Amino acid sequence: EEDKLIDWFSQLNPLLDTDIAEFENRIRRSEISTVELEYLSDFMLFKLLDSQELAVDGPLSLALYLLRCEFEIKNLRLILSAYHNHLPSDLLAERMRPIYGQ
């Protein structure tokens, strides 16, 4: 089952940046956490839609806008809960979602 995940991930990886290579290595070593896996899924969605940012026709620009809005809401929730629970900023920074080319 682990090989199926790596094979699927390897098929998507050529479409994306080399930023994902570290995640691929962690999957191979079975050292990826659920937080990192959730971040990876959001990052892959963002990168796939961000490559079509300049396309003005079709539903992709709307999908990218809605995804960015969702990430802004997630980031705002993370900031508010971190502030309320007095969490350190480095723990917060690793869970923030990419917005606008970050």
C-alpha positions as CSV (number, residue, x, y, z in Angstrom):
1,E,0.0,0.0,0.0
2,E,2.9,2.3,0.7
3,D,4.2,1.8,-2.8
4,K,0.9,2.8,-4.3
5,L,1.1,6.2,-2.5
6,I,4.6,6.8,-3.7
7,D,3.7,5.8,-7.3
8,W,0.8,8.1,-7.3
9,F,2.9,10.9,-5.8
10,S,5.6,10.3,-8.4
11,Q,3.1,10.8,-11.2
12,L,2.1,14.2,-9.9
13,N,5.6,15.3,-8.9
14,P,6.8,16.2,-12.4
15,L,3.9,18.6,-12.8
16,L,5.0,20.5,-9.7
17,D,8.1,22.2,-8.4
18,T,11.1,20.6,-6.7
19,D,9.7,22.0,-3.4
20,I,7.8,18.7,-3.0
21,A,10.9,16.5,-3.2
22,E,11.4,16.7,0.5
23,F,7.9,15.5,1.1
24,E,8.4,12.6,-1.3
25,N,11.5,11.6,0.6
26,R,9.6,11.7,3.9
27,I,6.8,9.5,2.4
28,R,9.4,7.0,1.2
29,R,10.9,6.8,4.8
30,S,7.4,6.7,6.4
31,E,8.3,9.8,8.5
32,I,5.6,12.1,7.4
33,S,3.1,13.4,10.0
34,T,-0.6,14.1,9.4
35,V,0.0,17.9,9.7
36,E,2.6,17.6,6.9
37,L,0.4,15.5,4.8
38,E,-2.5,18.0,5.1
39,Y,-0.1,20.8,4.2
40,L,1.2,18.8,1.2
41,S,-2.3,18.3,-0.1
42,D,-3.1,22.0,0.2
43,F,0.2,23.0,-1.3
44,M,-0.3,20.6,-4.3
45,L,-3.8,22.1,-4.9
46,F,-2.4,25.6,-4.7
47,K,0.5,24.8,-7.1
48,L,-1.7,23.1,-9.7
49,L,-4.2,26.0,-9.7
50,D,-1.6,28.7,-9.5
51,S,0.0,27.5,-12.7
52,Q,-3.2,28.5,-14.4
53,E,-3.4,31.9,-12.7
54,L,-3.3,34.0,-16.0
55,A,-6.0,32.0,-17.7
56,V,-9.0,34.3,-17.7
57,D,-11.5,32.0,-19.5
58,G,-12.9,29.0,-17.8
59,P,-13.6,28.1,-14.2
60,L,-9.9,27.8,-13.1
61,S,-9.6,31.4,-12.1
62,L,-12.7,31.1,-9.9
63,A,-11.4,27.9,-8.4
64,L,-8.1,29.5,-7.5
65,Y,-9.9,32.5,-6.0
66,L,-12.0,30.2,-3.8
67,L,-9.0,28.2,-2.8
68,R,-7.2,31.3,-1.7
69,C,-10.2,32.4,0.3
70,E,-10.3,29.1,2.0
71,F,-6.6,29.3,2.8
72,E,-7.0,32.8,4.2
73,I,-9.8,31.5,6.5
74,K,-7.6,28.6,7.6
75,N,-4.7,30.9,8.3
76,L,-6.9,33.3,10.3
77,R,-8.2,30.4,12.4
78,L,-4.7,29.2,13.0
79,I,-3.6,32.6,14.1
80,L,-6.5,33.1,16.4
81,S,-6.3,29.7,18.0
82,A,-2.5,30.1,18.4
83,Y,-3.0,33.5,20.1
84,H,-5.7,32.1,22.4
85,N,-3.6,29.1,23.4
86,H,-0.3,31.0,23.6
87,L,1.5,28.8,21.1
88,P,4.9,29.8,19.8
89,S,5.1,31.5,16.4
90,D,7.4,28.8,14.9
91,L,4.8,26.2,15.5
92,L,2.2,28.4,13.9
93,A,4.4,29.2,10.9
94,E,4.8,25.5,9.9
95,R,1.0,25.1,9.7
96,M,0.3,28.2,7.7
97,R,-1.1,27.7,4.2
98,P,0.5,29.2,1.0
99,I,-1.2,32.3,-0.2
100,Y,-0.4,34.5,-3.2
101,G,2.8,32.8,-4.3
102,Q,4.5,32.1,-0.9
